[in-house]
Amino acid sequence: MHPDQYLVLGLFLAVIAIPAIISAYSDSRPPRVGAVVAVAAAAVLLHGNTKQPGGYRLTDIPTAVYGVIGEMIR
């Protein structure tokens, strides 16, 4: 996989983890699944960042996301 794909996958997992954590707290349950997904998101983001020469800056994220979406559409 390309480092941009790791970045986008990690961002997607992070976005999915947030509602899971909020839902668990609102139901007075421990946020186990949300926490596992958040840790997985952090691991994938870190892996993608280390594979990219020089890492990613905040301004690189939209370009990476649009590039991965463009690859998926083609």
C-alpha positions in Angstrom: 0.0 0.0 0.0 1.0 3.6 -0.7 1.7 5.9 2.4 -1.3 8.1 1.3 -3.6 5.1 1.6 -2.4 4.4 5.1 -3.0 8.0 6.0 -6.5 8.0 4.6 -7.3 4.6 6.3 -6.0 5.9 9.6 -8.1 9.1 9.3 -11.2 7.0 8.4 -10.7 4.8 11.5 -10.2 7.8 13.7 -13.4 9.3 12.5 -15.3 6.0 13.1 -13.8 5.7 16.6 -15.2 9.0 17.8 -18.9 8.1 17.6 -18.2 4.7 19.1 -16.5 6.3 22.1 -19.2 8.9 22.6 -21.9 6.3 22.3 -20.2 4.1 24.9 -19.9 7.0 27.4 -23.5 8.1 26.9 -24.7 4.5 27.7 -22.4 4.3 30.7 -20.3 1.5 29.2 -16.6 1.3 28.9 -15.5 2.4 25.4 -13.6 -0.8 24.6 -14.3 -1.1 20.8 -13.9 2.6 20.3 -10.6 2.6 22.1 -9.3 -0.4 20.1 -10.3 1.3 16.8 -8.6 4.6 18.0 -5.4 2.7 18.8 -5.6 1.0 15.4 -6.1 4.4 13.8 -3.1 5.8 15.6 -0.9 2.8 14.5 -2.0 3.1 10.9 -1.4 6.8 10.9 2.0 6.4 12.4 2.9 3.7 9.9 1.9 5.8 7.0 3.7 8.8 8.4 7.0 6.9 8.8 6.7 5.4 5.2 6.3 8.9 3.7 9.8 10.4 3.1 9.8 13.5 5.3 6.4 12.7 6.8 3.2 14.6 6.3 2.3 18.2 7.1 -1.2 19.4 7.7 -1.3 20.9 4.2 -0.5 17.5 2.6 -3.6 15.8 4.0 -6.2 17.1 1.6 -4.0 16.3 -1.4 -3.5 12.7 -0.1 -7.2 12.2 0.6 -8.2 13.5 -2.9 -5.5 11.4 -4.5 -6.7 8.2 -2.8 -10.3 8.9 -3.7 -9.2 9.5 -7.3 -7.4 6.2 -7.3 -10.5 4.4 -6.0 -12.7 6.0 -8.6 -10.5 5.0 -11.5 
